[in-house]
Amino acid sequence: MRLYSRGQLLLVGLGGVALALLLSLGLGILKLPAPPAAGASARAATRAAALSPDAASSGEPSSPGAAEPLSGSRPSGEALLARDAQLSAEYSQDERENIDVYERLNEGVVNITTEVVAINWFMEPVPQDGGSGSGSIIDARGYVLTNYHVVKDAYKLFVNLADGGRYEAKTIGVDPENDLAVVKFEPPKGSRLVVVPYGDSTRLKVGQKVLAIGNPFGLERTLTRGIVSGLGRPVQKDEKTVIRDMIQTDASINPGNSGGPLLNSRGEIIGINTMIYTPSGGSVGVGFAVPVNTAKRIVPDLIKDGMVRRGWIEMEPVQLFPELVDYMKQNGYPAAVEKGLLVSQAKKGGNADRAGMRGGGTAVRYGRSVFYVGGDIVTAVDGMKVSTMADLYSALEDNKPGERVAVEYWRGGKRVVAEVVLADRAKYAKD
């Protein structure tokens, strides 16, 4: 009888076990687990990275749309991952941009309601509901940018937030010439307002996608989309005012949208929705917005002074019209031009007088108006042609008191250019 060592017995035993396993696999009695799919491995790795403290502290975003929200609690990495996965799977790139802008910024758009004072049948003043509009929160302290016509004549103002909060507000400053206003409310302590950021309206292109968020017909925080249909549109607001460089858009703008933001695809304000062209009272795809660069220029003045201080030429201008031109020709005051502003009077010692400009000397009556003929005829101010009073206001809209502007005028048949140091329009109006 042959004796085997302990090591030889162990080796024979292991070989037997291995042989039994191989036979079991071959006969299908045992099955090996399938390896995980590549997509599942990637999702697991991404999820682990999103939830890992190291990944959170690295400063790298987990996905393109997973930016920190501007208000409320920050979603977890798992929630952000699930949201982005859903957006990528169900929506196009264009739709994802729209959804992202709305979800980030809709709470920064407020509904503004007003109360006005009316006279009842007994000739007594009584408060009643005024109009409503929209506005953009531009400062976390509670400053809201809107249209002047939204708050005009308001006895009381109320700002309504996305969370249902309703706060009384006050008008801080207005600029009727650009139809803009700033109102302010006191946000609750500890609240975190969503601020809608400014963009740059000088970089706009016709055909660029734009989004409008507002409160049309009282339906809060509605999103519409369209394109920039035109740029640099001058829109006549009233007899004396033309708002220059308006943005034309086909994004639906309806009553209640006024004062709300027109946004680019990054969620930046590029305009303030102001008016529509409509034969029916509803949107027909022709809306206008004040360029945001105009707002950026004047908002600091509205907050600081409550108004925009603009320069002025101290003269009494009269817009030329055919009957006046004919009268001047027939009475020995021939004009070299038929369009422009006649200087009826130049304030003695004022900036026009100091620059050498002259008013008329012969009084004439037209209807109920009395003015003087024989003076200079202004045809351009600060490089802009002027033929109406609205043109003059537009030419000086972006000029401050103390600035120097070139004034082109005609004296008889001679063209003259003078440099005028602008006065303060508000002080001149009071004088």
C-alpha positions as CSV (number, residue, x, y, z in Angstrom):
1,M,0.0,0.0,0.0
2,R,1.3,3.4,-1.2
3,L,1.3,6.3,1.3
4,Y,0.6,9.9,0.1
5,S,1.8,13.1,1.7
6,R,-0.5,15.7,3.1
7,G,0.4,18.1,0.3
8,Q,-0.4,15.6,-2.4
9,L,-3.8,14.8,-0.8
10,L,-4.6,18.6,-0.8
11,L,-3.6,19.0,-4.4
12,V,-5.8,16.0,-5.5
13,G,-8.7,17.5,-3.5
14,L,-8.5,20.9,-5.2
15,G,-8.2,19.3,-8.6
16,G,-11.4,17.4,-7.9
17,V,-13.3,20.5,-6.9
18,A,-12.2,22.3,-10.0
19,L,-13.2,19.4,-12.2
20,A,-16.6,19.4,-10.6
21,L,-17.1,23.1,-11.2
22,L,-16.1,22.8,-14.9
23,L,-18.6,20.0,-15.4
24,S,-21.4,22.0,-13.7
25,L,-20.8,25.0,-15.9
26,G,-20.7,22.8,-19.0
27,L,-24.0,21.2,-18.1
28,G,-25.6,24.6,-17.3
29,I,-26.1,23.8,-13.7
30,L,-24.2,27.0,-12.6
31,K,-24.4,30.4,-14.4
32,L,-22.0,33.3,-14.0
33,P,-23.5,36.8,-13.2
34,A,-23.6,39.1,-16.3
35,P,-21.2,42.1,-16.2
36,P,-22.9,45.5,-15.7
37,A,-23.8,47.5,-18.8
38,A,-21.5,50.4,-19.8
39,G,-24.3,52.9,-19.5
40,A,-25.2,51.7,-16.0
41,S,-21.5,51.9,-15.0
42,A,-21.3,55.5,-16.3
43,R,-24.5,56.5,-14.5
44,A,-23.3,55.0,-11.3
45,A,-20.0,56.7,-11.6
46,T,-21.6,60.1,-12.4
47,R,-24.0,59.7,-9.5
48,A,-21.2,58.8,-7.1
49,A,-19.2,61.9,-8.4
50,A,-22.2,64.2,-7.9
51,L,-22.8,62.9,-4.4
52,S,-19.1,62.8,-3.4
53,P,-18.0,65.6,-1.1
54,D,-14.7,65.8,-3.0
55,A,-16.6,66.5,-6.2
56,A,-18.8,69.1,-4.6
57,S,-15.7,71.0,-3.3
58,S,-13.8,70.8,-6.6
59,G,-15.7,73.7,-8.2
60,E,-16.6,71.7,-11.3
61,P,-20.3,71.7,-12.2
62,S,-21.9,68.2,-12.5
63,S,-23.8,69.2,-15.6
64,P,-24.3,72.3,-17.8
65,G,-27.7,73.2,-16.3
66,A,-26.8,72.5,-12.6
67,A,-26.1,76.0,-11.5
68,E,-26.9,77.0,-7.9
69,P,-30.4,78.5,-7.7
70,L,-30.8,82.1,-6.8
71,S,-33.3,81.5,-4.0
72,G,-34.5,78.7,-1.8
73,S,-32.6,75.6,-0.8
74,R,-30.0,74.1,-3.1
75,P,-31.1,70.8,-4.7
76,S,-29.0,67.8,-3.9
77,G,-26.6,66.4,-6.4
78,E,-29.0,63.5,-7.0
79,A,-31.9,65.9,-7.7
80,L,-29.8,67.9,-10.1
81,L,-28.6,64.8,-11.9
82,A,-32.1,63.5,-12.2
83,R,-33.3,66.9,-13.5
84,D,-30.6,67.1,-16.2
85,A,-31.1,63.6,-17.3
86,Q,-34.8,64.2,-17.7
87,L,-34.2,67.4,-19.7
88,S,-31.6,65.8,-21.9
89,A,-33.9,62.8,-22.6
90,E,-37.2,64.6,-23.2
91,Y,-36.4,68.0,-24.6
92,S,-34.5,69.6,-27.4
93,Q,-31.6,72.0,-26.8
94,D,-33.8,75.0,-27.6
95,E,-36.5,73.7,-25.2
96,R,-33.9,73.1,-22.5
97,E,-32.7,76.8,-22.8
98,N,-36.3,78.0,-22.4
99,I,-37.0,75.8,-19.4
100,D,-33.7,76.7,-17.8
101,V,-34.3,80.5,-18.1
102,Y,-37.8,80.3,-16.8
103,E,-37.0,78.0,-13.8
104,R,-34.0,80.2,-12.8
105,L,-35.6,83.7,-13.2
106,N,-39.4,83.6,-13.2
107,E,-39.4,84.3,-9.4
108,G,-37.5,87.5,-10.2
109,V,-40.4,88.8,-12.3
110,V,-43.2,90.4,-10.1
111,N,-46.7,91.4,-10.7
112,I,-47.5,95.1,-10.0
113,T,-51.0,96.2,-9.2
114,T,-52.1,99.8,-8.5
115,E,-54.9,101.8,-6.9
116,V,-55.9,105.2,-8.3
117,V,-58.1,107.9,-7.0
118,A,-61.4,108.5,-8.9
119,I,-64.3,110.9,-8.4
120,N,-67.7,109.3,-7.7
121,W,-71.2,110.7,-8.5
122,F,-71.1,112.9,-5.4
123,M,-67.8,114.5,-6.6
124,E,-65.9,112.7,-3.8
125,P,-62.4,111.2,-4.3
126,V,-62.6,107.4,-3.9
127,P,-59.8,104.8,-4.4
128,Q,-60.4,102.1,-7.0
129,D,-58.3,99.5,-8.8
130,G,-55.9,100.8,-11.3
131,G,-54.0,98.9,-13.9
132,S,-51.5,96.1,-13.5
133,G,-48.2,95.2,-15.1
134,S,-44.9,93.4,-14.6
135,G,-41.5,94.3,-13.3
136,S,-38.0,92.9,-12.8
137,I,-36.2,92.7,-9.5
138,I,-32.9,94.4,-10.2
139,D,-31.5,94.7,-6.7
140,A,-31.8,92.3,-3.7
141,R,-32.9,95.3,-1.5
142,G,-36.3,95.3,-3.3
143,Y,-35.8,97.6,-6.3
144,V,-38.0,96.8,-9.2
145,L,-37.7,98.1,-12.8
146,T,-40.9,98.6,-14.7
147,N,-42.7,101.0,-17.1
148,Y,-43.7,104.5,-16.2
149,H,-47.2,104.0,-17.5
150,V,-47.7,101.1,-15.2
151,V,-47.3,103.3,-12.1
152,K,-48.5,106.6,-13.5
153,D,-51.2,108.3,-11.3
154,A,-51.0,105.4,-8.8
155,Y,-52.3,106.2,-5.3
156,K,-51.0,102.9,-4.0
157,L,-48.6,100.3,-5.4
158,F,-48.4,96.6,-4.6
159,V,-45.7,94.1,-5.6
160,N,-46.8,90.5,-5.8
161,L,-44.1,87.9,-5.5
162,A,-44.1,84.3,-6.8
163,D,-44.6,82.8,-3.3
164,G,-47.9,84.7,-3.0
165,G,-46.5,87.5,-0.9
166,R,-48.0,90.9,-1.5
167,Y,-46.1,94.0,-0.4
168,E,-46.9,97.7,-0.6
169,A,-44.3,99.6,-2.6
170,K,-43.5,103.2,-3.4
171,T,-42.3,104.9,-6.6
172,I,-38.6,105.8,-6.3
173,G,-38.1,107.6,-9.6
174,V,-39.7,108.0,-13.1
175,D,-38.6,108.8,-16.5
176,P,-41.6,109.5,-18.8
177,E,-39.4,110.1,-21.8
178,N,-38.2,106.5,-21.9
179,D,-41.4,105.1,-20.2
180,L,-39.3,103.7,-17.3
181,A,-39.7,103.7,-13.5
182,V,-38.2,102.2,-10.4
183,V,-40.3,101.1,-7.5
184,K,-39.2,99.7,-4.2
185,F,-40.7,97.3,-1.6
186,E,-39.3,96.0,1.7
187,P,-38.6,92.3,1.4
188,P,-39.1,90.2,4.5
189,K,-36.1,89.7,6.7
190,G,-34.1,86.7,5.8
191,S,-35.7,86.3,2.4
192,R,-33.5,85.9,-0.7
193,L,-34.9,87.6,-3.8
194,V,-34.1,86.4,-7.3
195,V,-32.4,89.2,-9.1
196,V,-32.7,89.3,-12.9
197,P,-29.3,90.3,-14.4
198,Y,-28.7,93.0,-17.0
199,G,-27.5,92.1,-20.5
200,D,-26.1,94.3,-23.3
201,S,-28.6,95.5,-25.9
202,T,-25.9,96.8,-28.2
203,R,-24.9,93.2,-29.1
204,L,-28.4,92.2,-30.3
205,K,-28.9,90.9,-33.8
206,V,-32.1,90.6,-35.9
207,G,-33.2,87.0,-35.7
208,Q,-31.8,86.4,-32.2
209,K,-34.0,84.4,-29.9
210,V,-35.7,86.3,-27.1
211,L,-37.9,85.3,-24.2
212,A,-40.5,87.4,-22.4
213,I,-41.7,86.7,-18.9
214,G,-44.7,88.7,-17.5
215,N,-48.2,88.7,-16.3
216,P,-50.5,89.0,-19.3
217,F,-54.2,89.5,-18.4
218,G,-53.3,88.7,-14.8
219,L,-51.9,85.3,-15.6
220,E,-48.8,85.3,-13.5
221,R,-45.3,84.6,-14.7
222,T,-46.1,83.5,-18.3
223,L,-43.3,82.7,-20.7
224,T,-43.4,83.6,-24.4
225,R,-40.7,83.3,-27.0
226,G,-39.8,84.9,-30.3
227,I,-37.0,86.7,-32.1
228,V,-35.7,90.2,-32.5
229,S,-37.6,91.4,-35.5
230,G,-36.0,94.8,-35.8
231,L,-33.5,97.2,-34.0
232,G,-33.2,101.0,-33.7
233,R,-36.9,101.6,-34.1
234,P,-38.0,105.2,-33.2
235,V,-41.5,105.0,-31.6
236,Q,-43.5,108.2,-31.2
237,K,-44.8,108.2,-27.6
238,D,-46.5,111.5,-27.6
239,E,-46.3,114.9,-29.2
240,K,-42.9,115.8,-27.6
241,T,-41.4,112.3,-27.1
242,V,-39.9,109.8,-29.4
243,I,-38.3,106.7,-27.7
244,R,-35.2,106.0,-29.8
245,D,-33.6,102.6,-30.6
246,M,-36.5,100.5,-29.5
247,I,-36.3,96.7,-29.9
248,Q,-39.0,95.2,-32.1
249,T,-40.0,91.6,-31.3
250,D,-42.6,89.1,-32.3
251,A,-42.6,87.5,-28.8
252,S,-46.2,87.7,-27.6
253,I,-46.7,90.8,-25.4
254,N,-50.2,91.6,-24.1
255,P,-51.8,93.9,-21.5
256,G,-50.1,93.0,-18.2
257,N,-46.7,92.3,-19.8
258,S,-45.7,95.9,-19.7
259,G,-42.6,96.5,-17.6
260,G,-41.5,92.8,-17.7
261,P,-38.2,91.7,-19.0
262,L,-37.3,90.7,-22.5
263,L,-34.5,88.2,-22.1
264,N,-31.8,86.6,-24.2
265,S,-31.1,82.8,-24.1
266,R,-28.7,83.3,-21.2
267,G,-31.4,84.8,-19.1
268,E,-30.1,88.4,-19.2
269,I,-32.4,91.5,-19.6
270,I,-31.9,93.0,-23.0
271,G,-35.1,95.1,-23.0
272,I,-38.1,96.2,-21.0
273,N,-41.4,95.3,-22.7
274,T,-43.3,98.5,-23.2
275,M,-45.9,98.5,-26.0
276,I,-47.5,96.7,-28.8
277,Y,-48.8,97.7,-32.2
278,T,-52.3,96.2,-32.4
279,P,-55.5,97.0,-34.3
280,S,-57.5,94.6,-32.0
281,G,-56.1,95.2,-28.5
282,G,-54.2,91.8,-28.4
283,S,-50.8,90.9,-29.6
284,V,-50.3,90.5,-33.4
285,G,-46.6,89.9,-33.2
286,V,-45.4,93.5,-33.2
287,G,-44.1,94.5,-29.8
288,F,-41.5,97.0,-28.6
289,A,-39.1,97.0,-25.7
290,V,-36.9,99.8,-24.4
291,P,-33.2,98.8,-24.7
292,V,-31.7,97.7,-21.4
293,N,-28.6,99.9,-22.0
294,T,-31.0,102.9,-21.7
295,A,-32.2,101.6,-18.4
296,K,-28.7,100.9,-17.2
297,R,-27.8,104.6,-17.9
298,I,-30.8,106.2,-16.2
299,V,-31.6,103.8,-13.3
300,P,-28.8,105.2,-11.0
301,D,-30.3,108.7,-11.5
302,L,-33.8,107.4,-10.7
303,I,-32.6,105.8,-7.5
304,K,-30.5,108.8,-6.5
305,D,-32.6,111.8,-7.6
306,G,-36.0,110.4,-8.5
307,M,-35.6,111.7,-12.0
308,V,-33.2,112.0,-14.9
309,R,-31.3,115.3,-15.2
310,R,-31.0,116.3,-18.8
311,G,-29.4,119.2,-20.6
312,W,-31.2,121.9,-22.4
313,I,-30.6,124.8,-24.8
314,E,-32.1,128.0,-23.3
315,M,-34.3,129.1,-26.2
316,E,-38.0,129.1,-27.2
317,P,-38.1,126.9,-30.3
318,V,-41.0,126.9,-32.8
319,Q,-41.3,124.0,-35.3
320,L,-41.4,125.2,-38.9
321,F,-44.6,124.5,-40.8
322,P,-45.6,125.4,-44.4
323,E,-47.8,128.4,-43.5
324,L,-45.1,129.9,-41.3
325,V,-42.4,129.4,-44.0
326,D,-44.7,131.1,-46.6
327,Y,-45.3,134.0,-44.2
328,M,-41.6,134.5,-43.6
329,K,-40.9,134.6,-47.3
330,Q,-43.6,137.1,-48.0
331,N,-42.4,139.4,-45.2
332,G,-38.7,139.5,-45.9
333,Y,-37.5,136.7,-43.7
334,P,-36.6,134.1,-46.3
335,A,-35.4,130.8,-44.9
336,A,-32.7,128.7,-46.4
337,V,-34.5,125.5,-45.1
338,E,-38.1,124.6,-44.7
339,K,-37.6,122.1,-41.9
340,G,-36.1,122.9,-38.5
341,L,-36.8,124.8,-35.3
342,L,-37.1,128.6,-35.4
343,V,-35.5,130.3,-32.4
344,S,-38.4,132.5,-31.3
345,Q,-36.4,133.8,-28.3
346,A,-33.0,133.1,-26.8
347,K,-33.0,133.7,-23.1
348,K,-30.8,136.7,-22.3
349,G,-27.6,135.6,-20.7
350,G,-28.5,132.0,-21.3
351,N,-26.4,129.4,-23.0
352,A,-27.9,129.9,-26.5
353,D,-27.3,133.7,-26.1
354,R,-23.8,133.2,-24.9
355,A,-23.1,130.9,-27.9
356,G,-24.2,133.7,-30.3
357,M,-27.6,132.4,-31.2
358,R,-30.4,135.0,-31.9
359,G,-34.1,135.0,-31.4
360,G,-36.7,136.8,-33.6
361,G,-37.8,140.4,-33.4
362,T,-41.2,140.5,-35.0
363,A,-44.2,139.2,-33.1
364,V,-46.8,137.1,-35.0
365,R,-49.9,135.3,-33.9
366,Y,-50.9,131.9,-35.1
367,G,-54.1,130.7,-33.5
368,R,-53.6,131.2,-29.8
369,S,-49.9,131.2,-30.0
370,V,-47.6,134.3,-30.2
371,F,-44.0,133.9,-31.3
372,Y,-41.3,135.9,-33.0
373,V,-39.9,135.5,-36.5
374,G,-36.5,136.6,-37.9
375,G,-34.4,134.4,-35.6
376,D,-32.0,131.6,-36.3
377,I,-33.3,128.2,-37.5
378,V,-31.8,125.1,-35.8
379,T,-31.4,122.1,-38.0
380,A,-29.1,119.7,-36.0
381,V,-28.2,119.2,-32.3
382,D,-25.3,117.0,-31.2
383,G,-25.0,115.4,-34.6
384,M,-28.8,114.6,-34.9
385,K,-31.0,116.2,-37.5
386,V,-33.9,118.1,-35.8
387,S,-37.1,119.2,-37.6
388,T,-39.6,118.7,-34.7
389,M,-39.8,119.3,-31.0
390,A,-39.7,115.5,-30.5
391,D,-36.4,115.5,-32.4
392,L,-34.9,118.1,-30.1
393,Y,-35.9,116.1,-27.0
394,S,-34.5,113.0,-28.5
395,A,-31.2,114.7,-29.4
396,L,-30.7,115.8,-25.8
397,E,-32.1,112.7,-24.1
398,D,-28.7,111.3,-23.3
399,N,-27.0,114.6,-22.5
400,K,-26.4,115.9,-19.0
401,P,-26.3,119.5,-17.8
402,G,-22.8,121.0,-18.3
403,E,-22.0,118.9,-21.3
404,R,-21.1,120.6,-24.6
405,V,-23.0,119.9,-27.8
406,A,-22.7,121.2,-31.3
407,V,-25.7,123.1,-32.6
408,E,-26.1,123.7,-36.3
409,Y,-28.4,126.6,-37.4
410,W,-29.0,128.9,-40.3
411,R,-29.0,132.7,-40.2
412,G,-30.4,133.9,-43.5
413,G,-28.5,131.9,-46.1
414,K,-25.5,131.2,-43.9
415,R,-24.9,127.9,-42.1
416,V,-23.4,128.3,-38.6
417,V,-22.2,125.7,-36.0
418,A,-21.9,126.8,-32.4
419,E,-20.9,124.9,-29.2
420,V,-23.4,125.2,-26.4
421,V,-22.8,124.3,-22.8
422,L,-26.1,122.7,-21.7
423,A,-28.2,124.0,-18.9
424,D,-30.4,121.9,-16.5
425,R,-33.8,121.3,-18.3
426,A,-35.6,121.0,-15.0
427,K,-34.4,124.4,-13.7
428,Y,-35.1,126.0,-17.1
429,A,-38.7,124.7,-17.0
430,K,-39.2,126.3,-13.6
431,D,-37.9,129.6,-14.7
